[in-house]
Amino acid sequence: MRIIEFILDRFIGTQIFLVLVAAIVLLPQASFASYSGALQTILVPATSSAANNGTALLSSLASITDANASKPYLIKLEPGKYDVQQTQLVMKPFVDIVGSGRESTRLLGAPITAPFPYPAVVSGASNSELRDLSVINVGRGPGTFAVGIFLGGVDTRLTNVKSKASGGDVNEGIIIRGANSTVDKVIGVGVGGLIASGIVVEEASSATLLRSDFRASGATDINRAIWVRGQYAGVTTRITTCTAQAIGGERAYGLLESDGNSPGTRISVLHSTIAAMGASVENHGIYLDPGPAFSMLASRASATGTSSYGLRVLNLYETRVHGSTIAGDTGPVLVLVGLGSTKIASSGLYGGSVVGNAICAGVHDDAFTFYSSTCP
């Protein structure tokens, strides 16, 4: 009896072993058979000076001439500095550029303007992604314009990227122009000069800003964390789970919308915190002039300092605020004469009375005094 059990155990064990061997041999073949493309990876090491590393990066990108949907490329950068100097890095379709971490890999430059519309260190491309690195425009001094990343008419995705611009008269971390781009876990920073912006969204851009942080400070005239400018053609800018902070200068705006009055154009703010402070002339958390259709849900807009309102509206279209907090040292909300309407519900309004024609439903003030159908 024991002899029979021994034989059965050996036989069954052998069968299981053979099945496992067959699985190991066959599975990779099945996997390869189902993959239609070939990902080409190019490693650019950071083994030399920052300038030499930058030259190597530009050369590696230039060497890619056959990227397409079935043959995408990946350029991988090691920890270190890559200085492209006065040459703009123009990305290519189906070529991703990936660093080794936002604080580990730094792409530097101070490009000249011509022949590109903006002197950005990086210009994006469709069907491509930039991630896990920092882009820094160090600027070229007075009378110049510095931009970190420019996305013009492309759908480049930015993921876990920091983009900073300084050293010029106008310094803007990121510019999205006429593009349907997604910005996720990004830090956009503009510092110093006359005008600074963390991010600019302009000219028919349906941009999605997600889980990101935008900052503007140190400019002597205007600091704008987020600037939505000249929008038209019924596009929507979505700001979700973001922070935006503008500090100092003569005018500070956490979110500024200007020069856009096209029907159907929208801005939506969700689960975000927007603030402005420290400017000598005016500070506004959110400034809509003239306002598109605007909605704000479960968010906070605040302003501190001279002439400070959490929300200032010249509304051509409808403005809706729900479940949010709006605070300003001068007042929570200022509504100027317009054709649209401003409606605020289930929200806290801190800093005094609402100025202008707004409709409030179920709001409260600093002292938690409840207003069921009027504004503080």
ZAMIPA-318425 format. One line per 8 residues: number of its first residue (from 1); their letters; for each residue x, y, z of C-alpha. Coordinates in Angstrom, 3 decimals. Layout:
<sites>
NUM = a = X/Y/Z; ...
</sites>
This chain:
<sites>
1 = mriiefil = 0.000/0.000/0.000; 2.767/2.436/0.862; 4.529/1.595/-2.413; 1.392/2.557/-4.402; 1.008/5.845/-2.460; 4.669/6.659/-3.119; 4.266/6.082/-6.863; 1.095/8.229/-7.022
9 = drfigtqi = 2.760/11.069/-5.109; 5.765/11.015/-7.447; 3.529/10.857/-10.537; 1.268/13.749/-9.458; 4.245/15.866/-8.410; 5.888/15.278/-11.774; 2.734/16.386/-13.611; 2.479/19.606/-11.599
17 = flvlvaai = 6.142/20.349/-12.276; 5.653/19.822/-16.019; 2.592/22.106/-16.027; 4.578/24.876/-14.272; 7.439/24.556/-16.743; 4.996/24.818/-19.656; 3.427/27.926/-18.121; 6.813/29.617/-17.689
25 = vllpqasf = 7.729/28.872/-21.293; 4.410/29.777/-22.900; 3.275/32.868/-20.953; 5.998/35.227/-22.253; 5.205/34.089/-25.779; 1.528/34.911/-25.302; 2.422/38.259/-23.790; 4.735/39.169/-26.660
33 = asysgalq = 2.152/38.077/-29.199; -0.444/40.483/-27.755; 1.849/43.540/-27.777; 1.631/45.449/-31.041; 4.254/48.155/-30.388; 7.903/48.367/-29.371; 8.908/50.817/-26.658; 12.375/52.215/-27.310
41 = tilvpats = 14.200/53.483/-24.222; 17.158/55.869/-24.366; 19.090/56.545/-21.169; 20.812/59.930/-20.953; 23.236/59.810/-18.007; 24.173/62.830/-15.923; 27.862/62.033/-15.822; 29.363/65.288/-17.079
49 = saanngta = 28.779/69.015/-16.576; 25.218/70.346/-16.663; 25.874/71.916/-20.093; 27.281/68.669/-21.522; 24.357/66.729/-20.067; 21.969/69.167/-21.736; 23.728/68.769/-25.067; 23.507/64.976/-24.743
57 = llsslasi = 19.774/65.251/-24.048; 19.171/67.431/-27.106; 21.243/65.075/-29.273; 19.323/62.030/-28.035; 16.017/63.700/-28.827; 17.233/64.765/-32.271; 18.292/61.182/-33.042; 14.680/59.961/-32.815
65 = tdanaskp = 13.172/60.176/-36.286; 10.736/57.244/-36.438; 8.529/57.641/-33.347; 4.860/56.867/-33.934; 1.852/55.290/-32.233; 3.185/51.763/-32.754; 6.767/52.693/-31.911; 6.823/55.091/-28.928
73 = yliklepg = 10.072/56.196/-27.314; 11.081/56.941/-23.748; 14.004/59.206/-22.853; 15.107/58.484/-19.297; 17.164/61.055/-17.369; 19.314/60.208/-14.371; 19.458/62.344/-11.209; 21.405/65.503/-11.970
81 = kydvqqtq = 21.295/68.762/-13.950; 20.689/69.093/-17.684; 21.295/72.632/-18.968; 20.037/73.256/-22.508; 21.197/76.890/-22.186; 19.719/79.103/-24.943; 18.236/76.215/-26.939; 14.569/75.383/-26.442
89 = lvmkpfvd = 13.885/71.676/-25.976; 11.042/70.922/-28.403; 9.407/67.598/-27.572; 8.328/65.145/-30.263; 5.062/63.207/-30.658; 5.154/59.743/-29.100; 8.337/60.530/-27.180; 8.065/60.740/-23.382
97 = ivgsgres = 10.761/62.414/-21.298; 11.043/61.089/-17.757; 13.343/62.139/-14.943; 14.315/60.344/-11.749; 12.219/62.537/-9.451; 11.020/66.121/-9.272; 13.766/67.102/-6.861; 16.448/64.844/-8.384
105 = trllgapi = 16.414/65.684/-12.091; 16.572/69.353/-13.120; 16.262/70.644/-16.657; 17.674/74.184/-16.894; 17.774/76.843/-19.567; 17.389/80.479/-20.610; 16.288/80.230/-24.255; 15.925/83.133/-26.636
113 = tapfpypa = 12.475/84.023/-27.994; 12.827/83.494/-31.766; 11.656/81.444/-33.534; 9.242/80.258/-30.863; 6.201/82.149/-29.567; 7.427/81.977/-25.972; 10.990/81.621/-24.653; 10.236/78.428/-22.755
121 = vvsgasns = 12.805/75.857/-21.691; 10.456/73.085/-22.902; 7.874/73.219/-25.698; 5.447/70.296/-25.633; 4.188/67.924/-28.329; 1.015/65.919/-28.812; 0.868/62.292/-27.654; 3.752/62.839/-25.273
129 = elrdlsvi = 4.349/63.163/-21.547; 6.853/65.021/-19.383; 7.158/63.672/-15.853; 9.218/63.266/-12.696; 11.549/66.248/-13.107; 11.894/70.003/-12.641; 12.101/72.595/-15.420; 13.761/75.885/-14.492
137 = nvgrgpgt = 14.082/78.994/-16.646; 16.809/81.037/-14.977; 16.041/84.111/-17.115; 18.205/86.480/-19.095; 17.774/89.708/-17.151; 15.742/92.927/-17.544; 13.679/93.363/-20.686; 13.195/89.624/-21.202
145 = favgiflg = 10.389/87.075/-20.862; 10.983/83.773/-19.015; 8.749/80.690/-19.278; 9.306/77.209/-17.895; 7.011/75.046/-20.068; 4.946/76.067/-23.101; 2.119/73.857/-24.419; 0.860/75.381/-27.641
153 = gvdtrltn = -1.946/73.554/-29.447; -0.822/70.158/-28.117; -2.155/67.620/-25.634; 1.084/67.081/-23.718; 0.520/65.595/-20.282; 2.550/66.969/-17.370; 2.850/64.614/-14.395; 4.803/65.193/-11.190
161 = vkskasgg = 6.662/68.133/-12.718; 7.843/71.420/-11.219; 8.168/74.340/-13.614; 9.682/77.610/-12.416; 10.508/80.862/-14.186; 12.477/83.804/-12.844; 15.123/86.281/-13.944; 13.054/88.204/-16.515
169 = dvnegiii = 10.649/91.135/-16.434; 7.774/88.676/-17.035; 8.121/85.233/-15.428; 5.543/82.487/-15.997; 5.937/78.900/-14.855; 3.618/77.244/-17.402; 1.680/78.532/-20.425; -1.110/76.492/-22.042
177 = rganstvd = -2.251/78.091/-25.289; -5.007/76.633/-27.454; -4.372/73.164/-26.025; -6.331/70.373/-24.339; -3.656/69.533/-21.807; -3.786/67.753/-18.461; -1.582/68.986/-15.632; -1.417/66.483/-12.752
185 = kvigvgvg = 0.601/66.775/-9.530; 2.465/69.772/-10.900; 4.025/72.825/-9.262; 3.955/75.968/-11.418; 5.939/78.943/-10.093; 6.599/82.476/-11.316; 8.987/84.604/-9.261; 10.122/88.219/-9.464
193 = gliasgiv = 10.324/90.792/-12.226; 7.422/93.098/-13.020; 4.809/90.359/-13.569; 4.782/86.765/-12.338; 2.343/83.903/-12.973; 2.314/80.294/-11.806; 0.294/79.108/-14.811; -1.419/80.837/-17.751
201 = veeassat = -4.310/79.216/-19.656; -5.206/81.140/-22.801; -6.965/81.133/-26.174; -9.441/78.247/-26.416; -7.682/75.875/-24.036; -9.746/73.142/-22.391; -7.171/72.576/-19.681; -7.477/70.261/-16.699
209 = llrsdfra = -5.476/71.287/-13.630; -5.478/68.406/-11.177; -3.838/67.951/-7.752; -1.418/70.776/-8.456; 0.083/73.843/-6.770; 0.515/77.237/-8.442; 2.423/80.176/-6.956; 3.372/83.704/-7.920
217 = sgatdinr = 5.417/86.075/-5.777; 8.090/88.713/-5.802; 6.893/90.658/-8.862; 6.729/94.396/-8.234; 3.553/94.955/-10.284; 1.271/91.900/-10.659; 1.419/88.428/-9.117; -1.079/85.851/-10.503
225 = aiwvrgqy = -1.081/82.238/-9.354; -3.545/81.140/-12.086; -4.366/83.395/-15.040; -7.125/82.344/-17.449; -6.884/84.780/-20.353; -8.762/85.461/-23.566; -10.753/82.251/-23.591; -13.277/81.643/-26.377
233 = agvttrit = -14.997/78.923/-28.423; -16.902/77.435/-25.494; -13.935/75.826/-23.723; -13.745/74.818/-20.050; -10.898/75.219/-17.574; -11.191/72.680/-14.754; -9.338/73.317/-11.494; -9.636/70.310/-9.173
241 = tctaqaig = -7.908/69.663/-5.849; -5.399/72.455/-6.427; -3.845/75.232/-4.371; -3.076/78.673/-5.761; -1.320/81.498/-3.914; -0.270/84.969/-5.059; 1.810/87.187/-2.795; 2.932/90.797/-2.988
249 = geraygll = 3.434/93.455/-5.632; 0.821/96.107/-6.327; -1.876/93.568/-7.305; -2.202/89.941/-6.277; -4.695/87.438/-7.709; -5.072/83.801/-6.704; -7.180/83.161/-9.815; -7.551/85.902/-12.423
257 = esdgnspg = -9.853/85.605/-15.434; -9.667/88.400/-17.991; -10.304/89.276/-21.637; -12.737/86.434/-22.232; -16.448/86.943/-22.875; -17.455/84.077/-25.173; -20.800/82.328/-24.481; -20.270/78.788/-23.283
265 = trisvlhs = -16.805/79.424/-21.862; -16.566/78.014/-18.336; -14.272/77.845/-15.328; -14.962/75.251/-12.639; -13.220/75.106/-9.250; -13.597/71.980/-7.114; -11.956/71.026/-3.799; -9.362/73.765/-4.180
273 = tiaamgas = -7.816/76.544/-2.074; -7.110/79.911/-3.699; -5.551/82.909/-1.957; -4.016/86.341/-2.516; -2.205/88.534/-0.011; 0.349/91.231/0.625; -0.214/93.483/-2.420; -0.221/97.244/-1.871
281 = venhgiyl = -3.167/98.199/-4.145; -5.549/95.218/-4.281; -5.744/91.558/-3.364; -8.383/89.168/-4.705; -8.712/85.440/-4.175; -10.756/85.063/-7.369; -11.171/87.941/-9.851; -13.534/87.476/-12.835
289 = dpgpafsm = -13.434/90.398/-15.256; -15.454/89.907/-17.391; -16.645/86.660/-15.896; -17.399/83.521/-17.900; -19.857/80.969/-16.593; -18.164/80.118/-13.296; -18.796/77.444/-10.674; -17.098/76.841/-7.344
297 = lasrasat = -17.814/73.796/-5.170; -16.323/72.711/-1.843; -13.461/75.195/-2.120; -11.979/78.235/-0.372; -11.149/81.660/-1.801; -9.517/84.243/0.451; -7.723/87.580/0.307; -5.898/89.590/2.945
305 = gtssyglr = -4.464/93.092/2.878; -5.435/96.277/1.060; -8.730/96.263/-0.879; -9.143/92.521/-0.491; -12.134/90.427/-1.575; -12.379/86.663/-1.677; -14.448/86.876/-4.876; -14.743/89.861/-7.215
313 = vlnlyetr = -17.098/89.493/-10.175; -17.980/91.491/-13.250; -20.336/88.821/-14.445; -21.584/88.668/-18.007; -22.763/85.118/-17.338; -23.782/83.108/-14.304; -21.561/82.656/-11.235; -22.442/79.851/-8.808
321 = vhgstiag = -20.825/79.084/-5.455; -21.893/76.117/-3.329; -20.529/74.549/-0.157; -17.507/76.835/-0.062; -15.782/79.503/2.043; -15.151/83.029/0.753; -13.196/85.462/2.922; -11.690/88.918/2.512
329 = dtgpvlvl = -10.394/91.625/4.811; -12.439/94.252/2.942; -15.339/91.914/2.259; -16.101/88.385/1.110; -17.752/89.207/-2.236; -17.848/92.230/-4.548; -20.261/92.024/-7.491; -20.041/94.784/-10.049
337 = vglgstki = -22.751/95.680/-12.548; -23.173/92.948/-15.147; -25.675/91.051/-17.222; -25.285/87.772/-15.364; -26.145/86.678/-11.839; -24.138/85.607/-8.797; -25.662/82.846/-6.649; -24.128/81.634/-3.384
345 = assglygg = -25.551/78.708/-1.391; -24.582/76.671/1.681; -21.377/78.639/2.140; -19.471/80.719/4.686; -18.951/84.409/3.863; -16.330/85.987/6.132; -15.079/89.547/6.410; -18.182/91.724/6.301
353 = svvgnaic = -21.031/92.348/3.919; -21.527/91.215/0.366; -21.317/94.226/-1.936; -23.468/94.264/-5.070; -26.323/92.224/-6.435; -25.899/88.616/-5.298; -28.429/85.940/-4.380; -27.650/84.016/-1.181
361 = agvhddaf = -29.343/80.898/0.155; -28.364/79.266/3.430; -25.116/81.104/4.123; -23.414/82.205/7.352; -20.944/84.907/8.415; -17.901/84.969/10.721; -20.074/84.718/13.831; -21.993/81.799/12.297
369 = tfysstcp = -25.098/83.919/12.009; -27.308/82.116/9.508; -28.948/83.846/6.554; -31.568/81.662/4.931; -32.436/83.814/1.921; -30.343/86.994/2.140; -26.646/87.861/2.069; -24.695/89.205/5.066
</sites>
